[in-house]
């Protein structure tokens, strides 16, 4: 039986309920495929996982959801329970809307403006802390009339999605429309542009939505650009890396998604008064060809010390501040890694325990493994080779020696670009012209190489 309720609605409800924690990528896969009626065995086969591992992820997941919803949830009742939960929510919302319409004959300007904000599956930023400098910088860029696009780039888990969403919500009053979309499902550029036009058209009676799907991308983009010129619109795109892939040459668009080059070029290179802000682990190569006045790029790094203390809830732990901050440095102050680590602080059972051993223990945590694997999947062959050499080295490697060892370093330009990319994504550190790997990534890659050798 086909589920009449969109899975994204279910995912959004779960995200809100378990906040401020997050689902791991593997947990989301299990939820999505259970929703689609697949067995654990079929999931393991489709995604190349060990069946027992998928079962373990499922068991832990049902326990998390049971605690969050205060109901006993398992694989068998997950779909009907969520269908009922969403349906009840829809009924309540419609009832409240009817009562509001009956009691209000005239909608206020503010309520009308709220209809122009489309947040889709945007995360809840109510508990967002830190990043004041970055938000101030994004606001400054957004006020530059020459800037049409901002890209927030960085390692998985560094807080890109939360940052662009927080910026959008804090500054929504500066725009006529704010439209948030995730590209996680690899929407085609035609579908995405069509969706933008439909949302804008809902608030403009003179436009009909019926003809949008019959038009090609160029026609749709021409209409969208016209709206971007007439109105001040903020387009927020999350998971830009979902439309990209790594090939022999470098980063390129996925097959059948090449028209995103046309989409981005139209938004960035055309004169209008609107803004697009994106979050991505990697950047499309085409972005390098635009002027710095047209596109701004923020390479998001780790958190500041004061924010780290709040995220890890230092006051409620028995861990010394200096030791916690030292561990945070080994995680490059990555917010998601810190949150996961905070829930495993019981490994500090000995005040004199070696932090190197602690990092090696963290490499076994499922959620951390998932994050590190996602990051490795986004690397080119040359970048992976750099990572592997740094992982097996006991000491930092001078740049010249590193270049000599590499098999895929076809040119100095490609090598330097790969080094710069890994630095910006916080995967490696440069100190006195010598390079070393992010400590937790080093421990994980070493373990991975040993397993491959066995």
N, C-alpha and C positions, 0 to 999 in steps of 0.2 A: 504493500500500500504506500502510495506517495504521500509524504508529509506536506500538508497544505501550508504549513508555517515555514517561513524562510529560516534556514539554520543560522544566518547572521543575527537574527533577532534573538535566538537562543543564546548564541555566543555573547551578545551584548548584555543580556540579563545575567549570565554567569559572571562576566567580567565585573559588572557592578556589584554583584553579591559578594564575591570573594576579595574585592579591593580592600587594602592596597596591594595584595599579592597578585600574581599573574599566573596564567596557564603557561606551561612550557610548550614548545612546538610539538613534542611527541604527545602530550596530553590533548592538545587541540586536534591532532590527527585522529586519536582514539575517539574523541567526542564526535567529530565529523563523520567518521566511518560507522560508528554505532548508530548515529542518526540516519545514515544511509542504509542500514540493515546488514552491514558486513560483520562477519565473525572475526575473532582475534586471529585465527589462522590465516584468513584471507588478508587482513591488514598486514600481518608479518610478511606474507608473500609479496604483496604489492609494494611495500616500502622497504623491503630487504632488512627486516628486523628479525631477531630471534623470537619465536612464539612465546617462550616463557617470559622474556623481557616485556613484551606487549601486555601479557596477562598481569604482570607485576605493576606496570604503569596504570592499567585499568583498575586494579584493586585499590591502589593509592588514590586514584582519581575519584572513585565512588565514595571513599571515606572523606575526602576533602569536600565534595558536594553535599554529602549527608550532614556534615558539621555546619556548612555554610547555610543550608536551607532548613536545617533543623528537621529533616525528614530522612527516612531510610531510602537512599537512592542506590540502585544497582544497574547492571547492564540490561536487565529485563524490563525494568520500569522507567528507565531514563526517558525514552521517547514519549510515552503517554503522560508522564509527570510534567515534562517541559511543555508539551502541547497544551495541557490543561492550564499550566501556570501562565503561559503567554496569552491564551484565550481569555482567561479571567482578567488579565491586565488590559486587554483590548476592550472588553466589556466595560470595565471601570472607567477607562479613559473616555469611551464614547458617552457614557452616562454623565461624567463630569463635564464633557464638552457640551452636551445637550442642556444641562442645567445652567452652564455659563451663558449659552446663547439665549436662553429664556429670560435670564435675569439682566442681560446687557443688550440693549437695542443698538448702541453705538460702541464700536470697538475703539479703544484708545490708540493713539499713534504708536505708543510703545508696544502694545500687543500686536499690532500690524507688523511692526518691524521684526518681532520675534519670528514671524512666519518666514522671514527672509534668511534665517539661519538654519542650515541643514548640516547636522552633526553626524548622521549615519552611525557608525560604530566607534566614534571618537572616544578615547578613554576619559574617565573621570579625573579631573585635575584639582578636585577640592582639597586634597592633601599634598599638593605639589609644594615642594620646598627648594630653596636655593636657586641657582642659575640667574641671579639678579642681573649680573653684568651681561650675560648672553641675551636676556630678554630686552634689556635696554638697547643693546646693539641691533637686535632685530627690528625694534621699533624705529630706531634711527634710519636703518636701511629702508624700511617701509615708507618713510616720509620723503625719500629721494625720488623725485619725479622721473628720473632716468632709469630707475631700477624696476624691471618687470618680473624678475624671478630671484628667489632666495633658495639655496639648497643647504640643508643641514645634514652634514655627512659625519660618519663615525662608526666605531665598532658596534656590533650588536650589543644591546643592553645598556648603551651609554645614555639613553634618555631622549633620543631624537624625537620620537612620536609625542611624548609628554611635553617636550619643549615647544614644538610647533603648535600643539593644541592649546597649551597655556597662553602662548602669544596671541593666537587667534581669538580666544575667549576674552582675554584682557583688552584687546583692541577692536572688538567687533563693532563698537559704536562708531568707529572711523570708516566703516564700509557700509554700503547699501545692501550687499549680500555677502554672506560667508558660507561657502559650500565645501564640506569636508568629505573626501573619499579615500578609501584604501585601495591600492592596486594589487592587494594580496591574491585576488582571484584572477589576476592577469586579464583585466578588462581590455578589450580592443580599444584603440583610440577613437574609433567611430562610436562605439557604445558609450564611452566616457563622455565625449563631447555631446552626444545626444542626451545623456543624463543631465549634464549642466544646463542645456537649453530647456529641458522639461521643467527643472526646478525653477529657473528664472521665469519661464512661461506661466507657471502656476500663479504668479503675482502680477501678470500683465494680460488683461483680458483680450487685448488686440492680437495676441499670438495664439495660434492653434498648435497643439502638440501632434496632431494626427499625421502631419506630413514629414516629421523629422526622420523617421526610420527609413523613408524611401530615398533619402538624399545621400550623396557620397560625402566623404570626409571633408573635401575642400569646401563644399557648400555649407556644411555644418560649421566648419571653422570660421567661415566668413560671417555667419550669423553670430557666433560666439564673440568674435573680435568686435563686431558692431556693438554688442552689449557691453563689452569691456571698455569701449570708448565712451558710451553714453552714461554708464554707471561706474561707481567705485566698487569693484568686486574683488573679494579675497578667495582665491581657489587654493585649497589645502589638499595636497596629495601625499599620502603616507605610503611606505613600502615601495618606493620607486624602483628598488633593486629587483622587484618581482617581475618586471618586464625586461630585465637584462640577463645576460648569461656570459660566461667566460669561454672564449674560444682560443684558437692557436695564436691569434693576433692580440687579443686583449678583451676589453669589455665591449659587448655589442648588444643590439636588441635581439630578443628571442625571435625565433621563426614565426612569421605571421603577425609580428608586432612591430615590424620595421617602420610602419607609418607613424610611430611615436616620434620619430625624428621630425616629421612634418608638423606634428602637433606642438612639440616643444619650440620648434623654430617660429611657428606662427605666434605663440604667446610671447616669446622672448624678444624677437626682432621687430615686432610691430609696435607702432606708437599707440598707446592707450593710457588710461588713468588707473588701471587695476594692477593687481599683484598676484603672483602664484608663489607659494612656499611649499617646498618638498622636503621629505625626509628619506634618506637613502644610505645604505651601507657603502655602496659604490656609486661612482658617477658615470653617466653616459659620456663617452669620449667626445661627442659633439659639443658638449658644454664648454670645452676648452677653446672653441673658436669664436666665442662671443666676447665683447668688450667687458671690462670690469665694471663699467657704468651700467651695463644692462643686466648683469647677473652677479650676485654676491654669494660667496660660499663660506659657510661656517664649519670648520672642522671641530666637532665637539669632543672635548677631552674629559678628564675625570672631574669629580666633585671637589669642592673646597673642604677644608678640615671641619669647619663648623657644621656643614651640612652632613658630613659623614657621621658625626656624633649623633645627629638627630635620626638619621636613617637606621643606624645600628642600635639606637636606643641605649646608649652607653650607660646611662644612670641605672638601668635595670639589670646590668650585667656585673660580673665580678672581674671583668677584664680590665687590666691597666690601660689607661688612655694611650700611652706611648706604644704599647704592644699592639693595640688595635689599629693605630694609625700606621704602624710598620706593616701590618698585614694588609691594610688598605692599599698601601703603596705597591705591594706585590700584585695586587689586583688592578693596578692603575686607576684606583678610585672609581671603578665602573659601577654605576648605581645598581644595576640588576645583579651583578656578581656580589655586591655588598649585601643586598637584601637577602639573597639566598644564603650567603655565609652567616648572616645574623641569626638565621634560624638553626644553624649548626654550631653555635658557639660553645656547645657542651664539649667539643673536642679539646677545649682549653682546660683539661682537667688538671694539668700540671703547669704552674706559673713559669717553670723553667723549660717547658717543651720547646723544641726547636721549630721556628716558624717555617723552615723549609719542609719539615715533615708535615706540618699542618697544611701547607699548600698542596703537597702530594695527596693528602687525604681528601682535600676538596676536589681534586681531579676525578674522584670516584663518584661524586654526587651527580645524580642523573640530570638535574636541571642545568648544572654547570657544563657537563659533557655536551648537552644539547646546544648551549650557547656557543661553545668553542667549535663544535662541528659546523654550525651555521656560518661561522666566520671563515673557517677553512674552505668551505664550499664556494665562497666568493672570491677566492684567490686564483690568480693566473698560475700557469706552470712555473714561471720564473719566480713569482712571489712565494709559492709553496717551497721551491727549492731553497730560497733564501731562509725561509722559516726553518726548514729541516737542518740546514747547515748550522744555524744559530742554536738550534735545539741540542745538537750533539756536541757542540763546543763547550768546553769547561770554562773558557775565558771569553771576554768580549773580543770580537774579530775586527781588525782594521779593514776599512773599505776596500783597499787594494787587494788584500788577501781574499776577501769574500768574493770579489769579482773574478779572481783567478780560478776559484774552485767551481764556479757555476757552469753548468752544462748548457742552460737555456739563455744565457746572457749573450744574445746575438749582437747587441750594440751597446755602447756606453749610454746612449740616450735612454734606451729601454731599461737598462739597469738602474740608472739614476731615478727614472720615473717610478720604478717599482719600490726603490728604497724610500722615496718621498711619500708614496702612498701608504706603505706600512707604518711609517712614522706618524703620519696624520691620523691613522686609525688606531694609534696607541699600541700597536702590536710589537713594536721594537723601540729601543731607546738608543740615542746617540750620545756618547760621552767621549770628548777628546778624540773625535774622528774614529772612534771604535763603536761597534754595534753589538747590542745584546738583546735577547728576546724577552718579552713580557713574562715574568716568572711563572705565572700559572699556566700560560700557554706552553712554555718550555717544558714544564713537568708533564703536561698532558701529551704533547707531541712525542716526548721521549717514551712515555708509556705506550703510546700508539705504535711507535716504531718497533719496540720490543715485541708487542703482540703480533705485528705483521711478520716478524722474523721467526716466530715460533711455529 
